[in-house]
């Protein structure tokens, strides 16, 4: 693990991170997949690939396509299910000297609660990040995260089944993020993370068919960063709980934008597909930025945005 001149530690809610950079869910696997390429202990934490109650095969291929300044993915939340996760993956997490956050999802309230309850036996997991972008099959398939009432219901359900801190990951596919942020705060979330991917599609003009087997997918990468930054800024000025910024962060400069706008930490996602050490490079870049400007504590930058 590298050492830095700047105090990069951040604390928000019950979480204590050695630095504010986390690997985003779905881009760093279950942590062990990247161990030969990147040391997770050099980041503040990792958010694991989404975990559901039962295994999921995901969507039909093709499932990833590049776009200008980003990518579309329609993986379909493929995963091994919570039971295999506990048996096969959790033992390896004990070797990681960093905060580990499990990302969970479901298609009913009962599924969310069941996954959260099963993960209570894993002290290696510090907190839960709840993906509320999933369709509620019991309510006609409308995504939980597009309705304040349903967002709050998921939050309460998870909290009823865990003693771990709960972070709710918000969907950007709404007209106004602020009512959703307020709803999950009032329901008891310890923090929120945003944004999840933006729905998009790509067409092959030669075959005249969608480039993704699922037709549409989630857009991520630098193309969405200005949208993510705007939503983080709105959320920071709406709720009193910590906000974690996600969306198109590739460099330390990108991360600084979110931190200055008020994010307590950031997650790095798509950049890890280009460079498995992207998160680590960002940590070093934050240290260099502070060192060059005589800033002894990175936390002093958080929320320092001047708008007047």
C-alpha positions as a Markdown table, in Angstrom:
| # | Residue | x | y | z |
|---|---|---|---|---|
| 1 | Unk | 0.0 | 0.0 | 0.0 |
| 2 | Unk | 1.3 | 3.4 | -0.9 |
| 3 | Unk | 1.7 | 6.2 | 1.6 |
| 4 | Unk | 0.7 | 9.8 | 1.0 |
| 5 | Unk | 1.7 | 13.2 | 2.4 |
| 6 | Unk | -1.9 | 14.5 | 2.5 |
| 7 | Unk | -4.4 | 13.2 | 5.1 |
| 8 | Unk | -6.8 | 11.6 | 2.6 |
| 9 | Unk | -9.1 | 10.0 | 5.3 |
| 10 | Unk | -12.8 | 10.8 | 5.1 |
| 11 | Unk | -15.5 | 10.0 | 7.6 |
| 12 | Unk | -19.2 | 10.1 | 6.9 |
| 13 | Unk | -22.0 | 8.5 | 8.9 |
| 14 | Unk | -20.6 | 5.3 | 10.4 |
| 15 | Unk | -18.1 | 4.8 | 7.6 |
| 16 | Unk | -14.4 | 5.5 | 8.0 |
| 17 | Unk | -12.3 | 5.4 | 4.7 |
| 18 | Unk | -8.6 | 5.7 | 4.3 |
| 19 | Unk | -9.3 | 7.8 | 1.2 |
| 20 | Unk | -12.5 | 8.8 | -0.6 |
| 21 | Unk | -12.1 | 6.6 | -3.7 |
| 22 | Unk | -14.2 | 3.4 | -4.0 |
| 23 | Unk | -14.6 | 0.9 | -6.8 |
| 24 | Unk | -18.1 | 1.0 | -8.1 |
| 25 | Unk | -20.4 | -2.0 | -8.2 |
| 26 | Unk | -20.3 | -4.1 | -11.3 |
| 27 | Unk | -16.8 | -2.9 | -12.3 |
| 28 | Unk | -14.6 | -4.6 | -9.8 |
| 29 | Unk | -16.3 | -8.0 | -9.6 |
| 30 | Unk | -16.3 | -9.6 | -6.1 |
| 31 | Unk | -12.8 | -8.0 | -5.4 |
| 32 | Unk | -10.7 | -11.1 | -6.0 |
| 33 | Unk | -10.9 | -10.9 | -9.8 |
| 34 | Unk | -8.7 | -7.8 | -9.8 |
| 35 | Unk | -6.2 | -9.0 | -7.2 |
| 36 | Unk | -3.5 | -9.8 | -9.7 |
| 37 | Unk | -3.9 | -6.4 | -11.4 |
| 38 | Unk | -4.7 | -4.0 | -8.7 |
| 39 | Unk | -4.5 | -3.9 | -4.9 |
| 40 | Unk | -7.9 | -3.0 | -3.4 |
| 41 | Unk | -6.2 | -1.9 | -0.2 |
| 42 | Unk | -4.9 | 1.2 | -2.0 |
| 43 | Unk | -8.5 | 2.4 | -2.4 |
| 44 | Unk | -10.9 | 3.6 | 0.4 |
| 45 | Unk | -13.1 | 0.6 | -0.4 |
| 46 | Unk | -14.8 | -1.6 | -3.0 |
| 47 | Unk | -18.5 | -2.0 | -3.7 |
| 48 | Unk | -19.1 | -5.5 | -4.8 |
| 49 | Unk | -20.9 | -6.8 | -7.9 |
| 50 | Unk | -24.7 | -6.8 | -7.3 |
| 51 | Unk | -26.0 | -9.8 | -5.3 |
| 52 | Unk | -29.5 | -11.2 | -5.5 |
| 53 | Unk | -31.4 | -13.8 | -3.5 |
| 54 | Unk | -31.0 | -16.4 | -6.3 |
| 55 | Unk | -28.5 | -16.8 | -9.1 |
| 56 | Unk | -29.2 | -14.9 | -12.3 |
| 57 | Unk | -27.8 | -15.7 | -15.7 |
| 58 | Unk | -28.3 | -12.1 | -17.0 |
| 59 | Unk | -29.4 | -10.9 | -20.4 |
| 60 | Unk | -28.6 | -12.5 | -23.8 |
| 61 | Unk | -25.5 | -11.3 | -25.6 |
| 62 | Unk | -24.2 | -9.0 | -26.8 |
| 63 | Unk | -24.2 | -7.2 | -23.5 |
| 64 | Unk | -21.6 | -4.4 | -23.8 |
| 65 | Unk | -21.1 | -1.9 | -26.6 |
| 66 | Unk | -18.7 | 1.1 | -26.7 |
| 67 | Unk | -20.2 | 4.5 | -27.3 |
| 68 | Unk | -18.5 | 7.9 | -27.7 |
| 69 | Unk | -17.0 | 8.8 | -24.3 |
| 70 | Unk | -18.6 | 5.8 | -22.6 |
| 71 | Unk | -20.2 | 2.4 | -22.9 |
| 72 | Unk | -23.6 | 0.8 | -22.7 |
| 73 | Unk | -24.1 | -2.4 | -20.7 |
| 74 | Unk | -27.0 | -4.7 | -20.4 |
| 75 | Unk | -25.4 | -7.4 | -18.2 |
| 76 | Unk | -28.8 | -8.0 | -16.6 |
| 77 | Unk | -27.4 | -8.2 | -13.1 |
| 78 | Unk | -25.9 | -11.6 | -13.6 |
| 79 | Unk | -24.6 | -13.0 | -10.3 |
| 80 | Unk | -24.0 | -16.2 | -8.4 |
| 81 | Unk | -26.7 | -15.5 | -5.7 |
| 82 | Unk | -26.3 | -14.8 | -2.1 |
| 83 | Unk | -25.7 | -18.4 | -0.9 |
| 84 | Unk | -22.8 | -19.1 | -3.2 |
| 85 | Unk | -21.5 | -15.6 | -2.5 |
| 86 | Unk | -21.3 | -16.3 | 1.2 |
| 87 | Unk | -19.7 | -19.7 | 0.6 |
| 88 | Unk | -17.2 | -18.9 | -2.1 |
| 89 | Unk | -16.5 | -15.2 | -2.1 |
| 90 | Unk | -16.8 | -13.9 | 1.5 |
| 91 | Unk | -13.8 | -16.0 | 2.8 |
| 92 | Unk | -11.6 | -14.2 | 0.3 |
| 93 | Unk | -12.8 | -10.8 | 1.5 |
| 94 | Unk | -11.1 | -11.4 | 4.8 |
| 95 | Unk | -7.7 | -10.8 | 3.1 |
| 96 | Unk | -8.6 | -7.3 | 1.9 |
| 97 | Unk | -7.4 | -4.4 | 3.9 |
| 98 | Unk | -10.1 | -2.0 | 2.9 |
| 99 | Unk | -13.8 | -1.3 | 3.4 |
| 100 | Unk | -16.1 | -3.8 | 1.6 |
| 101 | Unk | -19.6 | -2.8 | 0.7 |
| 102 | Unk | -22.1 | -5.3 | -0.7 |
| 103 | Unk | -24.5 | -4.1 | -3.4 |
| 104 | Unk | -27.8 | -5.8 | -3.2 |
| 105 | Unk | -31.0 | -5.9 | -5.3 |
| 106 | Unk | -34.3 | -7.6 | -5.7 |
| 107 | Unk | -37.5 | -7.5 | -7.7 |
| 108 | Unk | -39.8 | -7.5 | -4.6 |
| 109 | Unk | -39.5 | -6.0 | -1.2 |
| 110 | Unk | -39.3 | -9.6 | 0.2 |
| 111 | Unk | -36.2 | -10.3 | -1.9 |
| 112 | Unk | -34.4 | -7.2 | -0.8 |
| 113 | Unk | -35.1 | -8.1 | 2.9 |
| 114 | Unk | -34.0 | -11.7 | 2.4 |
| 115 | Unk | -30.7 | -10.8 | 0.9 |
| 116 | Unk | -30.0 | -8.2 | 3.6 |
| 117 | Unk | -30.9 | -10.7 | 6.3 |
| 118 | Unk | -28.6 | -13.4 | 4.8 |
| 119 | Unk | -25.6 | -11.0 | 4.7 |
| 120 | Unk | -25.9 | -10.3 | 8.4 |
| 121 | Unk | -23.7 | -13.4 | 9.0 |
| 122 | Unk | -20.7 | -11.7 | 7.1 |
| 123 | Unk | -18.8 | -9.3 | 9.4 |
| 124 | Unk | -16.4 | -8.8 | 6.4 |
| 125 | Unk | -19.1 | -6.6 | 4.8 |
| 126 | Unk | -19.1 | -3.2 | 6.3 |
| 127 | Unk | -22.2 | -1.7 | 4.7 |
| 128 | Unk | -24.9 | -2.4 | 2.1 |
| 129 | Unk | -25.5 | -0.4 | -1.0 |
| 130 | Unk | -29.1 | -0.9 | -2.2 |
| 131 | Unk | -29.7 | -0.8 | -6.0 |
| 132 | Unk | -33.2 | 0.6 | -6.4 |
| 133 | Unk | -33.1 | 0.8 | -10.2 |
| 134 | Unk | -34.7 | -2.7 | -10.5 |
| 135 | Unk | -38.3 | -3.2 | -11.6 |
| 136 | Unk | -40.9 | -4.0 | -8.9 |
| 137 | Unk | -42.6 | -7.1 | -10.4 |
| 138 | Unk | -45.3 | -6.9 | -7.8 |
| 139 | Unk | -46.3 | -3.4 | -9.0 |
| 140 | Unk | -46.3 | -3.8 | -12.7 |
| 141 | Unk | -42.6 | -3.6 | -13.4 |
| 142 | Unk | -42.1 | 0.1 | -12.5 |
| 143 | Unk | -38.6 | 0.7 | -11.1 |
| 144 | Unk | -38.5 | 1.1 | -7.4 |
| 145 | Unk | -36.1 | 4.1 | -7.8 |
| 146 | Unk | -38.5 | 6.2 | -9.9 |
| 147 | Unk | -41.1 | 6.6 | -7.1 |
| 148 | Unk | -40.4 | 8.2 | -3.7 |
| 149 | Unk | -42.8 | 6.0 | -1.9 |
| 150 | Unk | -41.4 | 2.8 | -3.3 |
| 151 | Unk | -37.8 | 4.0 | -2.8 |
| 152 | Unk | -38.6 | 4.6 | 0.9 |
| 153 | Unk | -40.3 | 1.2 | 1.2 |
| 154 | Unk | -37.2 | -0.6 | 0.0 |
| 155 | Unk | -35.0 | 1.4 | 2.3 |
| 156 | Unk | -37.1 | 0.6 | 5.3 |
| 157 | Unk | -37.4 | -3.1 | 4.3 |
| 158 | Unk | -33.6 | -3.4 | 4.1 |
| 159 | Unk | -33.1 | -1.6 | 7.4 |
| 160 | Unk | -35.6 | -3.9 | 9.1 |
| 161 | Unk | -33.3 | -6.8 | 8.1 |
| 162 | Unk | -29.8 | -5.6 | 8.8 |
| 163 | Unk | -27.8 | -3.8 | 11.4 |
| 164 | Unk | -25.2 | -2.7 | 8.8 |
| 165 | Unk | -25.3 | 0.9 | 7.5 |
| 166 | Unk | -27.5 | 1.2 | 4.4 |
| 167 | Unk | -26.5 | 3.3 | 1.4 |
| 168 | Unk | -29.2 | 3.7 | -1.3 |
| 169 | Unk | -28.0 | 4.0 | -4.9 |
| 170 | Unk | -30.3 | 6.3 | -6.8 |
| 171 | Unk | -31.4 | 6.1 | -10.4 |
| 172 | Unk | -30.9 | 9.1 | -12.7 |
| 173 | Unk | -33.9 | 8.1 | -14.8 |
| 174 | Unk | -36.2 | 10.5 | -13.1 |
| 175 | Unk | -37.4 | 14.1 | -13.7 |
| 176 | Unk | -36.2 | 15.3 | -10.3 |
| 177 | Unk | -33.8 | 13.4 | -8.0 |
| 178 | Unk | -34.6 | 15.5 | -4.9 |
| 179 | Unk | -37.9 | 13.9 | -3.9 |
| 180 | Unk | -36.3 | 10.5 | -4.1 |
| 181 | Unk | -33.3 | 11.6 | -2.1 |
| 182 | Unk | -35.5 | 13.0 | 0.6 |
| 183 | Unk | -37.6 | 9.9 | 0.7 |
| 184 | Unk | -34.8 | 7.5 | 1.4 |
| 185 | Unk | -33.2 | 9.9 | 3.9 |
| 186 | Unk | -36.5 | 10.1 | 5.8 |
| 187 | Unk | -36.7 | 6.2 | 5.6 |
| 188 | Unk | -33.4 | 6.0 | 7.5 |
| 189 | Unk | -30.7 | 5.6 | 4.9 |
| 190 | Unk | -27.2 | 6.3 | 6.3 |
| 191 | Unk | -26.1 | 7.7 | 2.9 |
| 192 | Unk | -27.0 | 7.8 | -0.8 |
| 193 | Unk | -24.9 | 7.2 | -3.9 |
| 194 | Unk | -25.7 | 8.5 | -7.3 |
| 195 | Unk | -26.0 | 8.1 | -10.1 |
| 196 | Unk | -26.7 | 4.7 | -11.5 |
| 197 | Unk | -26.5 | 4.4 | -15.3 |
| 198 | Unk | -28.7 | 6.3 | -17.7 |
| 199 | Unk | -30.9 | 4.2 | -20.1 |
| 200 | Unk | -29.7 | 4.4 | -23.7 |
| 201 | Unk | -29.4 | 2.3 | -26.9 |
| 202 | Unk | -27.3 | 1.9 | -30.0 |
| 203 | Unk | -28.4 | 0.7 | -33.5 |
| 204 | Unk | -26.3 | -1.1 | -36.0 |
| 205 | Unk | -27.1 | 0.7 | -39.3 |
| 206 | Unk | -25.9 | -2.2 | -41.5 |
| 207 | Unk | -28.1 | -4.9 | -39.9 |
| 208 | Unk | -30.7 | -2.4 | -38.7 |
| 209 | Unk | -30.8 | -4.1 | -35.3 |
| 210 | Unk | -30.0 | -3.0 | -31.8 |
| 211 | Unk | -26.3 | -3.5 | -30.8 |
| 212 | Unk | -27.4 | -5.0 | -27.5 |
| 213 | Unk | -29.3 | -8.2 | -27.1 |
| 214 | Unk | -31.5 | -6.5 | -24.6 |
| 215 | Unk | -32.2 | -3.6 | -27.0 |
| 216 | Unk | -31.4 | -0.9 | -24.3 |
| 217 | Unk | -28.7 | -0.7 | -21.7 |
| 218 | Unk | -27.2 | 1.5 | -19.1 |
| 219 | Unk | -24.9 | 4.3 | -20.3 |
| 220 | Unk | -21.8 | 5.0 | -18.2 |
| 221 | Unk | -18.4 | 6.7 | -18.6 |
| 222 | Unk | -17.3 | 10.3 | -19.1 |
| 223 | Unk | -20.4 | 11.1 | -21.2 |
| 224 | Unk | -22.6 | 11.1 | -18.1 |
| 225 | Unk | -20.3 | 12.9 | -15.7 |
| 226 | Unk | -21.9 | 16.4 | -16.1 |
| 227 | Unk | -25.3 | 14.9 | -15.4 |
| 228 | Unk | -24.0 | 12.9 | -12.4 |
| 229 | Unk | -22.3 | 16.0 | -11.0 |
| 230 | Unk | -25.4 | 18.1 | -11.3 |
| 231 | Unk | -27.5 | 15.5 | -9.6 |
| 232 | Unk | -24.9 | 15.1 | -6.8 |
| 233 | Unk | -25.0 | 18.8 | -6.3 |
| 234 | Unk | -28.8 | 18.8 | -6.1 |
| 235 | Unk | -28.8 | 15.9 | -3.6 |
| 236 | Unk | -26.1 | 17.5 | -1.4 |
| 237 | Unk | -28.2 | 20.6 | -1.2 |
| 238 | Unk | -31.4 | 18.6 | -0.4 |
| 239 | Unk | -30.5 | 16.0 | 2.2 |
| 240 | Unk | -28.5 | 16.0 | 5.4 |
| 241 | Unk | -26.9 | 12.6 | 4.9 |
| 242 | Unk | -23.7 | 12.0 | 3.1 |
| 243 | Unk | -23.7 | 11.7 | -0.7 |
| 244 | Unk | -21.3 | 9.5 | -2.7 |
| 245 | Unk | -20.7 | 10.7 | -6.3 |
| 246 | Unk | -20.7 | 8.2 | -9.2 |
| 247 | Unk | -20.6 | 8.6 | -12.9 |
| 248 | Unk | -17.8 | 9.0 | -15.4 |
| 249 | Unk | -15.0 | 9.6 | -13.0 |
| 250 | Unk | -11.7 | 8.8 | -14.7 |
| 251 | Unk | -9.1 | 11.2 | -13.3 |
| 252 | Unk | -8.3 | 12.9 | -10.0 |
| 253 | Unk | -9.7 | 16.2 | -11.6 |
| 254 | Unk | -13.0 | 14.4 | -12.1 |
| 255 | Unk | -13.1 | 13.2 | -8.5 |
| 256 | Unk | -12.3 | 16.7 | -7.2 |
| 257 | Unk | -15.3 | 18.1 | -9.0 |
| 258 | Unk | -17.6 | 15.8 | -7.1 |
| 259 | Unk | -15.8 | 16.4 | -3.8 |
| 260 | Unk | -15.8 | 20.1 | -4.1 |
| 261 | Unk | -19.5 | 20.0 | -5.0 |
| 262 | Unk | -20.1 | 18.3 | -1.7 |
| 263 | Unk | -19.7 | 14.5 | -2.3 |
| 264 | Unk | -18.2 | 12.8 | 0.8 |
| 265 | Unk | -16.6 | 10.1 | -1.4 |
| 266 | Unk | -16.6 | 9.0 | -5.0 |
| 267 | Unk | -16.9 | 5.7 | -6.9 |
| 268 | Unk | -14.9 | 4.8 | -10.0 |
| 269 | Unk | -16.6 | 2.4 | -12.4 |
| 270 | Unk | -16.1 | 2.3 | -16.2 |
| 271 | Unk | -12.6 | 3.6 | -15.9 |
| 272 | Unk | -11.6 | 0.2 | -14.4 |
| 273 | Unk | -12.4 | -1.5 | -17.7 |
| 274 | Unk | -9.8 | 0.7 | -19.4 |
| 275 | Unk | -7.2 | 0.6 | -16.5 |
| 276 | Unk | -7.7 | -1.8 | -13.5 |
| 277 | Unk | -5.6 | 0.6 | -11.5 |
| 278 | Unk | -7.7 | 3.7 | -12.3 |
| 279 | Unk | -8.9 | 4.1 | -8.8 |
| 280 | Unk | -5.4 | 3.9 | -7.4 |
| 281 | Unk | -4.2 | 6.5 | -9.9 |
| 282 | Unk | -7.0 | 8.8 | -8.8 |
| 283 | Unk | -6.0 | 8.4 | -5.1 |
| 284 | Unk | -2.4 | 9.4 | -6.0 |
| 285 | Unk | -3.7 | 12.3 | -8.1 |
| 286 | Unk | -5.7 | 13.6 | -5.1 |
| 287 | Unk | -2.6 | 13.6 | -3.0 |
| 288 | Unk | -0.6 | 15.4 | -5.7 |
| 289 | Unk | -3.3 | 18.1 | -6.0 |
| 290 | Unk | -3.3 | 18.7 | -2.3 |
| 291 | Unk | 0.5 | 18.6 | -2.0 |
| 292 | Unk | 0.9 | 21.2 | -4.8 |
| 293 | Unk | -1.5 | 23.6 | -3.1 |
| 294 | Unk | -0.4 | 23.1 | 0.5 |
| 295 | Unk | -3.7 | 21.4 | 1.5 |
| 296 | Unk | -2.9 | 19.1 | 4.5 |
| 297 | Unk | -6.3 | 17.5 | 4.7 |
| 298 | Unk | -8.4 | 16.4 | 1.8 |
| 299 | Unk | -11.6 | 16.7 | 3.8 |
| 300 | Unk | -11.2 | 20.5 | 3.8 |
| 301 | Unk | -12.1 | 20.4 | 0.1 |
| 302 | Unk | -15.4 | 18.6 | 0.5 |
| 303 | Unk | -18.3 | 21.0 | -0.1 |
| 304 | Unk | -16.0 | 24.0 | -0.8 |
| 305 | Unk | -17.9 | 25.0 | -4.0 |
| 306 | Unk | -18.5 | 28.7 | -4.3 |
| 307 | Unk | -21.6 | 29.5 | -6.4 |
| 308 | Unk | -21.9 | 33.3 | -5.6 |
